[in-house]
Amino acid sequence: MLENCLRTKIKKMKNLFSNFKGDAFGGITAGIVALPLALAFGVSSGLGPSAGLYGAIFLSFFVALFGGTNTQISGPTAPMTAVSMVIIAGIIGANNGDVAKALPLILGVFVFAGIIQVGLGLLGLGKYIKYIPYPVVSGFMTAIGVIILITQILPAVGYYPKEDIAYVQTFKGEAKDAILHRIIDDAEGEEILSIGHFEQSIEKSKKITEADIDKEAKSLAAKNASGVIGTFRVLPNALQHINWLELVLAASTIFIIFGFKKITTAIPSTLVALLVVSGVAFGFGLDYKSIQEIPSGLPIPNLEIFTKFSLTSFTPYIFSAIALALLGAIDSLLTSVVADSMTKTKHNPNKELIGQGIGNSIGAIFGGIPGAGATIRTVVNINSGGKTKLSGMISGLVLLVILLALSPVASKIPAAVLAGILVTVGIGVMDYKGLKAIPSLPREMKVGPFMLSSEVVIMVTVLLLSTFWNLVNAVGIGLIIASLIFMKRIGDVTASHSGVKTLKNEEGWKDEQNFPENLKEHVYIERVKGPLFFGSTSDFQQMSKQIPSSAKVVVLRMCRMPYMDQTGLYVIEETLVELTNAGVIVLMEGLLEQPRYMMERIKTIPNIIPKDHLFKDFDSCVDWMKNHIEELN
């Protein structure tokens, strides 16, 4: 037993290092490609470049180690960063702009999202991710691109609301009120209020300094200018205060990224742009705004996630964590499919979710932003020779070496360069295939005097709600609309294929053609095709009402009804009760396993319809009616 276990371990180790040269080159190349994107996504998230770098390091290593796709390279991605940015901004805003105070809760939400992904994998739910409708994914991805493009306008033109003195001044009155309200709220939070508490509040209010007000005003100014709507609010100010140097740096970055691809794709154009533009800006001593300083040394776990955990504070963000986990699952498994098509292999979706969850949880503990499988980095890894899990692990180690050796140099990168990189990411992430299909999609849904495509309605709804309202809620609403439209369609299809007919003047199905003439007058057939669920029950009830009072026997042909939900079950029961109370004999033919199980569970069989009224085929049903001819006449 022990010997077999050791042999298995040795075999796995041999397989892991079977393609060392290719994996090393693939991992190094993918790590280099990941560097500028990790820094850019970190800045975009609001936690700084180090958060993006930490996320890339831990995700790449641990997802490769525990995941189910051998060639997958994981790290911060545009969709995950966009959702994270909303969560981060909300939590920071709830903590009065204090990032240090908000950080444990932010990272706690990210850890929980990772735990949810592990749970999805353990429950075997990875295979169900593919059922997310394409219009929802398309609208969401395009919205991500639009959000990134719009929110990068300000850093690309070198405008930072917190540094605009005139703009900050407009929030001073609001800042003073906010500080006073905070002091009052602290006093009200005491279990027992006394005169002393009020006196302390008065003393605290007297100690408010101009510096406190300035700090609060800057926080409010930044909050007011955040997101898409916030960008539009301050855009007139930004256009009046363009920093032309920053704009040139951003534009040069964009030009090199798109231009260098036409020369060669062997070297990542994003990395070339980062090195060239940053090198020129630093080498010539230009007066540019650099990114936040990246701490040198090994990342340190943030234990305040656990020591300062508060269920009351965490509860409002549970659904945000769930949405983040599901988005990461979708993002990763789509990349896994791409990897499969390139390597002719088959990934394990549940194991991949477990790996993603472990990577996101560990990364968050060390202060990293969450991520997912990154398509571009995975493709680069495969094209560079990566074939096993070792390539992803090497990619993470390469980023760790860069952090330890080059963090002081990386801290000199111009913020405008990362804004330019993100602009190209925003352009690339949009779903142009879905946008191009809009004019050609069939318009089958009538809204007032207009005929619209339901697919386009879903996609545009998700796009607009994601861009101007809330990413998480937009996806939920998109799924609800898609589900309702799908159920309506299935209900219509079921109704169009079902019917109730007398056999007097109706040819019917093939096995009904030799039906005895003396029975045709009083026997009615109700043919049910397709599932009977809450989207189609109204049509079933309508059909049942067509049965005339002269009917003596109703045959329910159920052989083409594979599924029945609880709504369908009770509608069937109600119909059977009405018919039997009216003295009609009800016979069921071809009742399949699932519907029969449902009817037996609530005793519809045999309490309402006896077992001897159930028939495997139509011929045996006819034989029963022949034998009971006297009862029918």
Phi, psi and omega in degrees: 000309179295322181296317178296321179297317179295321179297319179297317180298315181296320180296318179295320179296319179297318179297323182295324182257014183290339182230046190302315183298312180294318180294322180296315180292318179297316181294317179296314180297315180296323178296319179294319177296323184289334187305302182296324180292320179298315178297317182294316180294325177297315178296315181298325183294332183104355180259356176099163184298328181297324179296321177292320180292316178299316179300317181295320181297305187286323178295312183301316184288307189282329175292320177298320184291318186253351187283180185246012177234112190301324187258007183291133172247120184250159179170182177304136179235166182300311180298315181294322180292322180298316178290319178300321181300319179294315180297314181299313181298320180295316182289319178297318178298321179291341178253029174058035175079005181272101183297318181299320180289325183278337189304314179303320179291319178302309181293328177297320177296319179294320177298316181296322177300319177296319178298321178298318179297320176299317179298318178299320179292317180295327179278357178073031184266003182301326184289344182272349181299331184292349181276004174293125183298143181301317180301327178293313179297317181298311179299321181293313182296320178295321177297320178302314179299316180297316180299314180298315181299314183290316184287346178268000178298314184297307178294332180292329178262006176075027180252125179235111186308323181294339182261357177273100187302316181297321180291317180297324181302328182292347182255005185295318178297316178295325180295316180298317179297319181296319179295316179297317178298323180294319178297317179295317180298323178296321179292320180290339180285349178290145181295320180234119180272142178220171177301326180300322179296318179294322179295320177297321179297319179296318180296319179297320181295328179290337183270001178295125182259167177296327178295321177298317181293319179298317180297315180294321180296320178296320178296316179294321179297316180296319180296318181294335183260007183276156177074184183293309181296320178299321178299316179295328179298317186258004182303318177302318177297318182298317181292337177276345183234043180294130173266104189295330177296313179299319180296319179295319179297316180295315182295321178297320178299313180298316181298316181293318181300314181282325183286320184292333178298331181284339178277309179199149174251004180292328178250131182300121183294331179296317179293320178300314180298317180299312183290315185293307185291318178295320180297317179295314182298316181285318183296323181269006177062036181290150183272076182249165177268121181269167178288170178298152181294134178268121181298138177272161181095175182291143175299143182248133179296141179265092184287349178294342174306321184262320184289331181252020181293133177226119181299323180298318180287328186280325187309316182298345186250012180297314181292329175295320178295319179297315179298319179297318179296316180293319178298316178299323178295313180298311182303315183291315184289331174295319177294323178298322178296319177299315179298318179301316183293331181277326186257355182058039178241182180229120181278163176256104188297321182290319177294325178296318178296320178298315179298317178298318180295317178297314180299315180293321180293312180295317179301318180294321179301327179266010175092014181268153175279155182285162180206199183200186175296128184258116187299310184298314181294324178293317178297317178300318179299313182294314181294337180269000175114359180292132180227338184238177180300336183301328182296317178293321179295319178296321178303316178295320180293325177298316179294325178294318178297318178298319179299313184289324187263330190237014182299322177297323179290316181297331180292347180269000181295133178294138178298327180294330178295315178293327176297318178297319178298316181294327176299317179293326176296315179299319178295321184283333187277343182293147184270088182289332178298315179293322180293319180294334183280349185306311183293334187265351181289140183296139180261095187249000184244126181263125176236103185063230179275000187255145172257124184234159173273127180297326179297317180292320179301315180296312183298314181292322178299311179297319180300310183290316181294321179294319184288316189252355182232272187211125183299314184294310181296325181298317179296318178300315179294320178299318178295320179296313180298315180299319180294316180297317179295320179298315181295323177297317180295315180298319178299317180295318180295317179299315181294321183291337181260357181252162179186165176233126185221149168277155180270004182297307183236029183236130181290320176073193180286168186301319183282000179261356189290334180259027181292137182304133182298323185289349180258344189299328184296326188248001182252128178243140181250129172245113183261121181252119180242129179091172182294147175254100182227180188298344177275349184234000184293327181297323178291324177296316178298321180296319179296319182296328180288345179283348180289120184287163181291342180283351182294136176254331180224135173239124177257119176265109179273108189250008187292346179246022176246094188282340188213146178218128176267185185296322178297313178299322179300313183287331176292318176300313181300315180298319179296317180297319179297315180298317182292314181293324176295332179274005178083015180270136175275126181252126177242141179243132181240132173073027181296122185278173191298310184294311177299322180295319178301316180299317182289328178287329181296324180257014174068018173300323168254116016251006187296322182258314176242114183293157183297332180282002173258011176253132185228142182288327181217171185288327180297316179293330176294317178295318178302318179298317180294324178297319181288342180245032184301324183291323180295328182283330181261000000 
